Amino acid sequence: MQAFFTIEPQQQNTAVALGFFDGVHCGHRRVLGLAAAQKENGLLPVCLTFSESPKSVIAGTQTPALMTHEDKLRALEQIGIERVCFADFRALMHLSARDFFKTVLVDTLRAKALFCGFNYRFGKNAGGDTGMLQTLCAEFGVALTIVPPETDRGEVVCSTLIKQLIAQGDIRRANALLCARFGFAETVIHGRHLGHTLGTPTINQPLSRGLVVPQFGVYASAVTLENGEQYCGVTNIGVKPTVGGSVPLWETWMPQYRGGDLYGTRADVRLLDFIRPERKFDSLEALKDEILRNSHTAQIIYQQADSAAL
């Protein structure tokens, strides 16, 4: 798969999936999968998205994401997208809906088939909707597929809903809607080494790479090390109130790991399920006892989890 941060002129006709695709959740995957399937009809599967969230650009504030850039690329490739254009929203936001359609989609990307969600908007001030898109496609001879919403428990599946679930600690449902496990790969850094003192050494990672922050607490997790080894993890997210912490941390203990230190290597940690909320304990001994109980719960969850990993 090829990825570009400019909208490159295409040399062959394309099938284009339109959207920001934050999280590449189950609704997004239907849109993207339909575009990818057009390869059988001789069209190059393309995803036209943005390097920054349009909502963030318009609001002037950073909107937390569901997925890192690396994970989004991997997911798009797995779905079958062969070319991704991470367009600069600021460079396009002043184009009228018609100019965007004609200049970008038809003239530059050579789109012969378009795929989008039911609530897709485009053009200056989001002036174009799916109705206008239907009209323009008919005028220029472009096929259009508008994908209806996915629903779960009577709610429309969207990035906002999934972010709310993660913030509430409902990782199991969030993962189901993402069709993936929430988390990230990041370099292991030095912490306060409290885990070594308790006999439960942890790998410490920066809490956020612009991602939504889960509810503080303890989670069962799946950990993949840089060498490919996989382990059950007990991941604590929070400020560690028992020892007077104040800076949010993301730290994981792997009960079955017997190797050396992992500082400077990358570990991929994916949350599986919520075990308990963060709380303050009366002593380090009480904290250690609770960590061991959490380890037992985490290993049961890990063993029952689907073996597939993002």
N, C-alpha and C positions, 0 to 999 in steps of 0.2 A: 504494500500500500504506500502511496505517496501523499505527503502532507505539504501544504503551501500556506504561507501567511499573506499571500496576495491571490487575487482571482486571476489565474492563468488562462489564456485562451486555449480552448481544447481543439484537438485535431480530429476528433471523432464525435459523433452524436452521443449525448449523455442522458442518463436518467438521474434526476437530482432530488435528493431528500432535503427539505427545507426546515430549518429550526435551530435553536440553540442547543437542544439536547443535553441539558444539565442532568447528569446522572445516568443518561441512556437507560431510562426505566422501561418497564414493559410496554407502555404506550409508544414511547419513542422507537422501540425495537420493531414494532409493527410497521411504522413508517419507513424505517431504514431497511428492513428486510424486504419490503415490496420493491424498493428502489434497487436493492442488490439483485433481486430475482430477474431484473430486466437485462442482465448480462446475457441470458439465454436468447433474448431478442436482438442481440447485437449492440446494445447500448452500454456505455461505460458507467458503472455505478459511482455517483459522486455525492458527497455530503457538503452542502454549503452552510457553514455555521459561522460563528464569530469568535475572535480571540478573547473578547471580553463580553460579559453579560450585557446585553442592551439595557436591561433594567438598571444595572450599576452605572452605566454611562449616563443615562438620562437623569437618574436620581443624584448622581455625584457621590455616591457612597458604595462601599464594597459589599456586594451581596455574597454571603457564604455559599460555597459550591457543595455539590454532592460527590464529586469525583475529581481526582487530579487530572491534569492534562494528559499525563502518560496513560492513565487508566482509560480515559476516553478514547484515545487513539487505539489502544488494544481492543476495546470493545467494538469499535467501528470496524476494525479489521476482521474480527471474529464473525461479525454479522455478514461481511462480504463487500463492504464498501472498499473501492479501490483507489479513490482519490478524495482527499479532504481539503477544502479551502477554508482556512480560518481567516475570514475577512475582517478588515478593520471597520467596525461599526461606525466610527466617527467619519470615515471617508465616504460612507454610503447613506448616512442618516438624512441627508438633505435632498436626496433624489426622490422625485415623485414616484408613486407606485408604478405608473406606466413606464417611466424611464428606467427604474430598477428592473422591471420585467424585460423590457426590450434590450437595454444595454448589457445588463449582467447575465440574465438567464438565457436569452435567445442569441444575442450576438457573440458574447464571450464564452459562455459555457456550452453553447449549442444544444440546449436542452430540448429533447423531444418528448420527455415524460417527466412530470413533476409529482412529488408526493409530499403531503404535509398533514399536520393535525387539523382538527376541526376548528381550532381557535387561532390559526396562523394569521399574523398581521405583517404587513410589509410596507415600505415606502415612507416618505416624510410624515412625521407625526402618526405613524402606524395607520396611515390613511387607506391602505388597501386591506381588504379582508378576503375570505374565501369566495365570496360572491364576485368580487372584482377579478379575482384570479381565474374563476371560471370563464368570465367574459373575455379576458385577455388570451387565455389558452385557446378558446374557440376562434378568436381573431387570427392568431398566429399559427394555428394548427399544431398545438402542443397538447398531448394527452395529460389529464389531471386526475389524480386519485386523492380524495380527501378522506382521511382515516377518522372514523368516529372515536369518541373517548373510550378508554378502558375504565371499568369501574371495579371497586372492591368494597364490599360491605356497604353498598349504596353510595359510595363517594367516588368522585372522578379522580383517577390516578394522575397526579401531577407532582412536579418537583416540590412545590410548597407543602403539600400533604406529607411527603416523605421526609422533608426537613423537620416538620413538626413531630413526626414519629420518632426521629432520631433524638431530637431535643428532649423528648419525653422518656427516652430509654427503651422505646418499643422497637428494638433492633430486629427482632425476628420478623415482624410484619414489614418493616422498612426494607429488609433484604429481599423478602418475597416480591415486593413491588419493584425493586431495583433489578431483579433477576441477577443479583450479584451480592457479594458481601461488602458492607461498608467498611472502609479502612484505607490504608495507604502503605506504601513502602518508603522508608526513610532511614537515614543514617543513625546508628546507635551512638548516643553521646553519654558523657559522664554525668552521674547524678550525685546524690549525697551518700550513696553506698549503705543506706539503711537496710536494704534488702539483704546484703551480706551479713550484717549484724544479726538479723533475724533468721538467717539460714534460708532465705527465699530471695536469692539475687535476681534482680530485674534488669531488663534492657529498657533504657530510657530514650524517648524520642520526642522531638518538638510536637506540641499538641496539635497545632493547626497549620496547614499549608493553604489557608484560605477556605478550609472546609467547615461545614456546619459542626458545632461542638455538641457531642452527645451529652445526655444527662450525666452529671457526675455520679460515679459509682463504680462497681466492679462488674466486669463482663467476662464471659467465656469467649475465647478467641482461638483462631487458627493462625499459626505463625509459620512463615516460610523464610528460612535463612538464605543468605547469599549463595551458599553451596547447594541449595535445593532441598535440604533437609526440612521436614515439617514436624511441628510439635503442637500439642495443646498448650494454650496460654491462659493465664489469669491476668486480665488487663485492668488496671486501676486508672481511672480518669478523674482528676480532681486536684485538690490542693493539699491533701494529706493533713487534715486538721489535728490528728492525734499527735503529730510531731511539730505542730505550729507552722505548717506550710502556708504560703499565700499565693504562689505562682502556679497556675494550672499545669499539670503534667500528664503525660500519657506514658505509663510504664507497665511492663509485662513480665511476669514470672512464668517460666516454662518448667513445670515440675519434673519432667522427664529428661531435661537437657543436662548432659554431663560434660560438655565441652569447655573450652577455655573462654576467656572474655571475648566479646564481640564488638568492642569499641571501634568505630570507624568503618564497620561493615554495614550493609543495608539489610534490614529485616522488614518483611511484609507482614503486617498484622491486620487481620480481618475479624471484626466483631461477629459473634454468633448469637449470643443471647445475653440479656441482662440478668445479673444474679442478685445484686442488692444495691441500695443507694449508699452514697458516701456518708459516713458518720464518724464521730469522735469516740475513741475507746479510752478507758480509764488508765490503761497501762500498755506498754509494748508487748507484754506477755499475752494480754487479752487480744491485742491486734494480731499477733502471730497465730493464736488459736483460731481466730476467725479466718485468716488467710488460708490455713490448712483446710478448714471446712469448705471454703470457697473453691479450693483446688479440687476437692472431691466432686463437687457439683459441676465444675467446669469440665472435668474429664468425662463425666457422664454425657454432658451436652456435646462435647467434641466427638465422642464415639458414635453418637446418634446422628450427627450432622452429615449431610451429603458430602461425599469425598471430593466433589468438584470444587476447584478453587479458581478465583479470578486471576 
